[in-house]
Amino acid sequence: MKVCFEARVVEARFSWGDSSSIVSAGSQTENGTQALRTHKTEVRVRYADTDQGGVVYNANYLVFLEIGRTELMRSIGCPYAELEARGLVMPVFETQLKFRSPAVYDDLLVVATELTELGRVRMRFDSKVMRASDRCLLAEGYVRLACTNGKGKPVAIPADALALMKQHLLRG
């Protein structure tokens, strides 16, 4: 049985310095724009992504989520490569995935990614992986990352990058 995509409300939490705010998906900001914006990336399932049973191996969904968040960051003008050039690393410290339906070789997938939490050091990206042909929800989950220096010590997200991410959260 296939489970098809259904929208859900996601709460976005972000804070800067001593202040903090909460914005819910679907709510309107003061200027009337949509609170959250979803970035969509297409990924074609390669033969190498599948297991002996002919379906996408479960760990490969984490790769799809990485592609989604990397492309979201690039689309807002904050590519990971530029952060890494500054000596910053964004390791994953928490992830969760729920599998709903299998993908198979040559399926075209859509990875829908939202930046849903943004703090001074940490961020969270929520993603849904759907088959493009029928919008069937295949997997959904989230990844939480922290900004660290090259030695693994937590550091603040640079002000310019934080501003771009905040702008993305509030863009409609």
C-alpha positions in Angstrom: 0.0 0.0 0.0 1.3 3.4 -0.9 1.1 6.4 1.4 0.7 9.6 -0.5 2.1 13.0 0.5 0.1 15.0 3.1 1.2 18.4 4.2 1.9 18.8 7.9 2.5 21.8 10.1 6.1 22.3 11.2 7.1 24.8 13.8 10.2 26.9 13.1 12.2 28.1 16.1 15.0 30.5 15.7 16.9 32.8 18.0 19.6 35.4 17.7 21.5 36.7 20.7 19.2 37.0 23.7 15.9 37.2 21.7 14.0 34.2 20.3 10.9 33.8 18.1 8.6 31.0 17.0 7.0 31.0 13.6 4.6 28.2 12.5 4.4 27.0 9.0 1.4 28.3 7.2 1.2 31.4 9.4 1.7 34.8 8.0 4.5 37.2 9.1 3.9 40.9 9.7 4.4 41.8 6.0 2.0 39.0 4.9 4.6 36.5 3.6 4.5 32.8 4.1 6.6 31.7 7.2 8.4 28.7 5.7 9.7 28.0 2.2 10.3 24.5 0.9 13.2 23.8 -1.4 12.8 20.9 -3.8 15.6 18.9 -5.4 15.3 16.0 -7.8 17.4 12.9 -7.4 17.4 9.9 -9.8 17.9 6.5 -8.0 21.0 4.8 -9.3 21.6 1.1 -9.4 24.3 1.6 -6.7 21.6 3.1 -4.4 19.6 -0.2 -4.3 20.2 -3.3 -2.2 19.9 -7.0 -3.2 16.1 -6.8 -2.9 16.0 -4.1 -5.6 14.9 -1.2 -3.3 16.8 1.8 -2.1 19.1 0.8 0.8 17.9 2.6 3.9 21.1 4.5 4.7 21.0 6.1 1.2 18.0 8.2 2.3 20.4 10.1 4.5 22.4 10.9 1.4 19.2 12.2 -0.3 18.5 14.4 2.8 22.1 15.7 2.5 21.6 16.6 -1.1 18.4 18.4 -0.2 19.9 20.5 2.5 23.1 21.2 0.5 21.0 22.5 -2.4 18.8 24.5 -0.1 21.8 26.2 1.4 23.3 26.9 -2.1 19.9 28.3 -3.2 19.9 30.9 -0.4 23.5 32.0 -1.2 25.1 30.2 1.6 26.8 27.1 0.1 28.6 24.7 2.5 31.8 25.0 0.5 32.1 28.7 1.4 31.5 27.9 5.1 34.1 25.2 5.0 36.6 27.6 3.3 36.2 29.7 6.5 37.3 26.7 8.5 33.8 25.8 9.7 32.3 22.3 9.7 28.6 21.4 10.1 28.4 17.9 11.6 25.2 16.1 12.0 24.5 15.4 15.7 20.9 14.0 15.5 18.8 12.5 12.7 15.5 10.6 12.4 14.0 8.9 9.4 10.6 7.2 9.0 10.2 4.9 6.0 6.8 4.9 4.3 7.2 3.2 0.9 10.1 1.8 -1.1 11.9 3.5 -4.0 13.5 1.4 -6.8 16.1 1.8 -9.4 15.5 4.7 -11.9 12.8 6.3 -9.8 12.9 10.1 -10.0 12.7 11.4 -6.4 11.8 14.8 -5.1 13.5 15.8 -1.9 11.5 18.6 -0.2 13.6 20.3 2.4 12.8 23.1 5.0 15.0 24.9 7.4 12.8 24.6 10.5 15.1 25.6 13.4 17.8 28.1 13.5 19.8 29.1 16.6 23.2 30.7 17.2 25.1 27.4 16.7 22.5 24.8 15.7 20.0 24.3 12.9 17.4 21.7 11.8 16.3 20.7 8.4 13.1 18.7 7.9 12.8 16.7 4.6 10.3 14.5 2.8 11.4 12.2 0.0 8.6 11.6 -2.6 8.5 9.7 -5.9 8.0 12.4 -8.6 5.6 10.4 -10.8 2.9 9.9 -8.1 4.0 12.2 -5.2 4.0 9.1 -3.0 5.7 9.8 0.3 8.7 7.4 0.6 10.5 8.7 3.7 10.5 11.7 6.0 12.8 12.9 8.6 15.0 15.6 10.0 18.7 16.3 10.5 20.1 18.6 13.2 23.6 20.1 12.7 25.9 22.3 14.7 28.4 24.8 13.5 31.9 23.9 14.7 35.5 25.0 14.0 38.0 22.6 12.5 38.7 21.1 15.9 35.0 20.2 16.6 34.4 23.0 19.1 30.9 24.6 18.7 31.1 28.2 17.3 28.5 30.7 16.3 27.2 30.6 12.8 28.8 33.6 11.0 26.5 36.7 11.1 26.2 36.9 7.3 25.2 33.2 6.9 22.8 33.5 9.8 21.2 36.5 8.2 20.7 34.6 4.9 19.2 31.7 6.7 16.9 34.0 8.7 15.8 35.7 5.5 15.0 32.3 4.0 12.8 31.4 7.0 10.8 34.5 6.5 10.6 34.5 2.7 7.3 33.6 1.1 
